[in-house]
Amino acid sequence: MTDASHVGQMQIPTEAADVPRSMVEHRKGNVMQMLQISSERRARLLADGLLAINARSQEVLHGLSFEESQFLIDFDDDEPSASGARSLERRGELSLRHERARLRIARADDESSAAEEQRPRAASKF
């Protein structure tokens, strides 16, 4: 990948090896601001459905801004003793907001699936 002038921003080429194809196609040709995380962690977060791309073409954790997402990721990477009480409180608040957003998404998905199951089906001769 080609780094842009700002840390955390990069031009997404169409053949990016470590960026999921869906992200490349969704934002082809646009500058996307990505969270500063390892490729392995990004893959795990994507597999768990925890990452999203917001309207500003920023990679975020559901329900959080780019800055909040990066804070939460950095906090979890730091040593527990290195964080103050205020940082710990902020981490808890952001985690709760992220989890609430994930639950809203899951609930909407479940309601959508249930609505599809309730639709009357046309009788088939086969």
Backbone as CSV, one residue per row, in Angstrom:
resi,resn,N_x,N_y,N_z,CA_x,CA_y,CA_z,C_x,C_y,C_z
1,MET,0.828,-1.173,0.000,0.000,0.000,0.000,0.872,1.237,0.000
2,THR,0.347,2.312,-0.527,1.086,3.551,-0.586,0.647,4.445,0.553
3,ASP,1.591,4.912,1.388,1.254,5.798,2.484,0.969,7.188,1.953
4,ALA,-0.056,7.851,2.533,-0.352,9.232,2.197,0.502,10.129,3.084
5,SER,0.315,11.440,2.962,1.157,12.358,3.722,0.842,12.336,5.216
6,HIS,-0.339,11.906,5.598,-0.709,11.866,7.010,-0.627,10.442,7.519
7,VAL,-0.178,10.297,8.761,-0.149,8.975,9.384,-1.585,8.482,9.506
8,GLY,-1.811,7.259,9.172,-3.152,6.679,9.276,-3.982,6.838,8.017
9,GLN,-3.510,7.610,7.045,-4.229,7.749,5.784,-3.437,7.060,4.708
10,MET,-4.132,6.415,3.831,-3.431,5.777,2.731,-4.334,5.708,1.511
11,GLN,-3.699,5.753,0.356,-4.420,5.566,-0.896,-4.630,4.074,-1.062
12,ILE,-5.850,3.666,-1.276,-6.157,2.245,-1.385,-6.036,1.823,-2.846
13,PRO,-5.020,1.036,-3.176,-4.911,0.529,-4.537,-5.952,-0.563,-4.778
14,THR,-6.249,-0.839,-6.019,-7.271,-1.837,-6.320,-6.823,-3.252,-6.015
15,GLU,-5.534,-3.489,-5.861,-5.049,-4.831,-5.584,-4.371,-4.920,-4.214
16,ALA,-4.900,-4.234,-3.205,-4.296,-4.249,-1.869,-4.402,-5.649,-1.285
17,ALA,-3.268,-6.213,-0.925,-3.231,-7.595,-0.448,-3.814,-7.753,0.944
18,ASP,-3.563,-6.789,1.850,-4.010,-6.992,3.218,-5.262,-6.195,3.570
19,VAL,-5.921,-5.613,2.588,-7.192,-4.936,2.811,-8.279,-5.786,2.161
20,PRO,-9.354,-6.074,2.900,-10.414,-6.907,2.335,-10.938,-6.332,1.025
21,ARG,-11.205,-7.210,0.102,-11.662,-6.815,-1.236,-12.895,-5.919,-1.163
22,SER,-13.821,-6.203,-0.225,-15.041,-5.405,-0.119,-14.724,-3.955,0.214
23,MET,-13.704,-3.703,1.037,-13.319,-2.328,1.364,-12.723,-1.643,0.150
24,VAL,-11.877,-2.347,-0.574,-11.238,-1.767,-1.749,-12.293,-1.387,-2.772
25,GLU,-13.226,-2.263,-3.042,-14.254,-1.989,-4.035,-15.192,-0.891,-3.564
26,HIS,-15.487,-0.852,-2.269,-16.406,0.142,-1.730,-15.818,1.540,-1.803
27,ARG,-14.517,1.664,-1.615,-13.871,2.968,-1.580,-12.800,3.120,-2.657
28,LYS,-12.970,2.443,-3.760,-11.960,2.437,-4.821,-11.604,3.871,-5.234
29,GLY,-10.320,4.170,-5.183,-9.856,5.475,-5.613,-9.943,6.563,-4.562
30,ASN,-10.607,6.334,-3.439,-10.726,7.338,-2.383,-9.641,7.138,-1.339
31,VAL,-9.311,8.208,-0.641,-8.379,8.108,0.471,-9.182,7.653,1.677
32,MET,-8.720,6.601,2.314,-9.415,6.079,3.489,-8.476,6.178,4.682
33,GLN,-8.966,6.700,5.778,-8.168,6.800,6.990,-8.368,5.520,7.785
34,MET,-7.296,4.776,7.937,-7.377,3.482,8.598,-6.840,3.574,10.018
35,LEU,-7.393,2.775,10.897,-6.923,2.696,12.268,-5.512,2.122,12.284
36,GLN,-4.724,2.544,13.224,-3.351,2.058,13.359,-3.368,0.759,14.168
37,ILE,-3.549,-0.343,13.467,-3.568,-1.671,14.084,-2.843,-2.641,13.171
38,SER,-2.433,-3.747,13.739,-1.730,-4.747,12.933,-2.699,-5.404,11.952
39,SER,-2.159,-5.968,10.899,-2.981,-6.675,9.902,-3.728,-7.845,10.531
40,GLU,-3.056,-8.535,11.469,-3.695,-9.680,12.130,-4.898,-9.232,12.957
41,ARG,-4.712,-8.140,13.714,-5.827,-7.660,14.541,-6.960,-7.144,13.668
42,ARG,-6.624,-6.452,12.574,-7.654,-5.966,11.648,-8.448,-7.142,11.085
43,ALA,-7.752,-8.209,10.727,-8.428,-9.392,10.182,-9.395,-9.979,11.216
44,ARG,-8.953,-10.052,12.487,-9.837,-10.577,13.547,-11.051,-9.684,13.749
45,LEU,-10.822,-8.361,13.780,-11.924,-7.421,13.979,-12.916,-7.481,12.815
46,LEU,-12.393,-7.596,11.604,-13.272,-7.721,10.435,-14.062,-9.024,10.460
47,ALA,-13.389,-10.110,10.827,-14.066,-11.410,10.880,-15.190,-11.400,11.911
48,ASP,-15.006,-10.641,12.981,-16.031,-10.537,14.026,-17.064,-9.455,13.722
49,GLY,-16.913,-8.754,12.616,-17.871,-7.721,12.224,-17.813,-6.475,13.095
50,LEU,-16.631,-6.146,13.616,-16.504,-5.022,14.542,-16.093,-3.718,13.872
51,LEU,-15.577,-3.787,12.654,-15.122,-2.588,11.959,-16.141,-2.133,10.929
52,ALA,-16.153,-0.827,10.717,-17.030,-0.242,9.709,-16.264,0.895,9.033
53,ILE,-16.798,1.398,7.934,-16.272,2.570,7.259,-17.342,3.644,7.382
54,ASN,-16.993,4.789,7.992,-17.992,5.839,8.186,-18.117,6.716,6.943
55,ALA,-18.967,7.737,7.024,-19.232,8.616,5.886,-18.017,9.444,5.492
56,ARG,-17.032,9.553,6.378,-15.807,10.300,6.077,-14.698,9.397,5.563
57,SER,-15.041,8.196,5.166,-14.073,7.207,4.678,-13.021,6.894,5.735
58,GLN,-13.477,6.754,6.978,-12.599,6.393,8.081,-12.996,5.022,8.604
59,GLU,-12.002,4.219,8.889,-12.231,2.918,9.493,-12.511,3.161,10.985
60,VAL,-13.617,2.629,11.478,-14.016,2.859,12.872,-14.581,1.582,13.478
61,LEU,-14.645,1.570,14.802,-15.403,0.545,15.512,-16.853,1.029,15.526
62,HIS,-17.812,0.130,15.363,-19.220,0.516,15.312,-19.581,1.406,16.492
63,GLY,-20.282,2.511,16.206,-20.781,3.404,17.242,-19.788,4.433,17.741
64,LEU,-18.554,4.426,17.225,-17.525,5.342,17.702,-16.957,6.169,16.555
65,SER,-16.407,7.325,16.904,-15.701,8.140,15.912,-14.331,7.523,15.662
66,PHE,-13.617,8.064,14.680,-12.280,7.575,14.389,-11.366,7.739,15.603
67,GLU,-11.378,8.938,16.207,-10.514,9.215,17.356,-10.858,8.298,18.527
68,GLU,-12.152,8.092,18.780,-12.575,7.211,19.869,-12.156,5.763,19.600
69,SER,-12.292,5.341,18.360,-11.891,3.981,17.990,-10.404,3.773,18.214
70,GLN,-9.604,4.755,17.785,-8.161,4.636,17.962,-7.788,4.649,19.447
71,PHE,-8.470,5.473,20.247,-8.209,5.502,21.690,-8.471,4.127,22.303
72,LEU,-9.602,3.524,21.954,-9.961,2.225,22.516,-8.957,1.153,22.117
73,ILE,-8.539,1.162,20.879,-7.550,0.194,20.410,-6.212,0.413,21.110
74,ASP,-5.781,1.669,21.188,-4.513,1.978,21.864,-4.567,1.609,23.338
75,PHE,-5.693,1.887,23.983,-5.840,1.577,25.404,-5.693,0.079,25.629
76,ASP,-6.333,-0.700,24.801,-6.273,-2.155,24.952,-4.883,-2.709,24.658
77,ASP,-4.085,-1.974,23.876,-2.721,-2.400,23.578,-1.729,-2.021,24.674
78,ASP,-2.073,-0.989,25.475,-1.170,-0.511,26.528,-1.191,-1.432,27.740
79,GLU,-0.180,-1.263,28.582,-0.119,-1.974,29.856,-1.205,-1.418,30.780
80,PRO,-1.931,-2.259,31.508,-2.993,-1.780,32.398,-2.516,-0.750,33.415
81,SER,-1.296,-0.879,33.917,-0.795,0.045,34.926,-0.456,1.416,34.340
82,ALA,-0.317,1.513,33.026,0.051,2.775,32.383,-1.137,3.723,32.229
83,SER,-2.350,3.235,32.452,-3.554,4.030,32.251,-4.045,4.605,33.570
84,GLY,-4.449,5.868,33.529,-5.001,6.510,34.709,-6.471,6.185,34.875
85,ALA,-7.025,6.619,35.994,-8.440,6.367,36.291,-9.350,7.018,35.256
86,ARG,-8.976,8.218,34.802,-9.795,8.919,33.818,-9.816,8.159,32.487
87,SER,-8.656,7.657,32.072,-8.575,6.872,30.834,-9.379,5.588,30.966
88,LEU,-9.308,4.972,32.130,-10.062,3.745,32.370,-11.560,4.005,32.286
89,GLU,-11.993,5.132,32.835,-13.411,5.499,32.776,-13.841,5.744,31.322
90,ARG,-13.015,6.460,30.584,-13.323,6.724,29.172,-13.375,5.424,28.382
91,ARG,-12.447,4.514,28.648,-12.436,3.222,27.969,-13.740,2.480,28.208
92,GLY,-14.227,2.509,29.460,-15.492,1.852,29.795,-16.669,2.467,29.055
93,GLU,-16.701,3.788,28.989,-17.789,4.478,28.286,-17.781,4.138,26.792
94,LEU,-16.601,4.175,26.190,-16.495,3.877,24.753,-16.835,2.421,24.464
95,SER,-16.385,1.532,25.316,-16.705,0.108,25.142,-18.210,-0.115,25.195
96,LEU,-18.851,0.546,26.140,-20.305,0.412,26.272,-21.021,0.939,25.034
97,ARG,-20.604,2.105,24.534,-21.216,2.646,23.315,-21.014,1.718,22.132
98,HIS,-19.809,1.162,22.020,-19.514,0.233,20.922,-20.398,-1.006,21.017
99,GLU,-20.517,-1.572,22.202,-21.345,-2.768,22.384,-22.816,-2.481,22.112
100,ARG,-23.306,-1.322,22.533,-24.707,-0.947,22.255,-24.948,-0.851,20.750
101,ALA,-24.000,-0.247,20.036,-24.129,-0.138,18.576,-24.137,-1.523,17.937
102,ARG,-23.279,-2.410,18.411,-23.246,-3.776,17.877,-24.572,-4.490,18.125
103,LEU,-25.141,-4.299,19.307,-26.429,-4.934,19.622,-27.550,-4.384,18.749
104,ARG,-27.547,-3.073,18.498,-28.567,-2.489,17.607,-28.462,-3.098,16.210
105,ILE,-27.237,-3.257,15.715,-27.034,-3.854,14.390,-27.520,-5.296,14.376
106,ALA,-27.170,-6.051,15.411,-27.586,-7.457,15.484,-29.107,-7.565,15.572
107,ARG,-29.729,-6.698,16.360,-31.185,-6.712,16.506,-31.858,-6.390,15.177
108,ALA,-31.359,-5.382,14.473,-31.922,-5.022,13.171,-31.777,-6.170,12.184
109,ASP,-30.638,-6.853,12.227,-30.417,-8.001,11.347,-31.388,-9.130,11.686
110,ASP,-31.583,-9.389,12.972,-32.524,-10.433,13.386,-33.947,-10.091,12.969
111,GLU,-34.345,-8.818,13.137,-35.694,-8.401,12.745,-35.878,-8.519,11.245
112,SER,-34.853,-8.177,10.497,-34.915,-8.291,9.047,-35.054,-9.745,8.624
113,SER,-34.292,-10.629,9.270,-34.371,-12.061,8.949,-35.725,-12.626,9.322
114,ALA,-36.265,-12.199,10.455,-37.576,-12.686,10.900,-38.662,-12.222,9.940
115,ALA,-38.573,-10.990,9.446,-39.556,-10.475,8.503,-39.545,-11.288,7.215
116,GLU,-38.370,-11.699,6.767,-38.272,-12.509,5.555,-38.895,-13.875,5.758
117,GLU,-38.742,-14.443,6.946,-39.305,-15.757,7.240,-40.820,-15.715,7.323
118,GLN,-41.404,-14.570,7.677,-42.846,-14.435,7.845,-43.582,-14.162,6.537
119,ARG,-42.872,-13.828,5.495,-43.514,-13.532,4.215,-44.191,-14.780,3.665
120,PRO,-45.406,-14.603,3.186,-46.087,-15.771,2.579,-45.369,-16.181,1.297
121,ARG,-45.239,-17.426,1.119,-44.581,-17.970,-0.069,-45.649,-18.436,-1.062
122,ALA,-45.362,-18.235,-2.315,-46.273,-18.690,-3.349,-46.231,-20.214,-3.400
123,ALA,-47.387,-20.802,-3.574,-47.467,-22.259,-3.678,-46.749,-22.698,-4.954
124,SER,-46.042,-23.794,-4.849,-45.298,-24.290,-5.990,-45.836,-25.650,-6.387
125,LYS,-45.788,-25.923,-7.659,-46.211,-27.227,-8.163,-45.106,-28.249,-7.997
126,PHE,-43.909,-27.821,-7.676,-42.771,-28.733,-7.621,-42.489,-29.180,-6.249
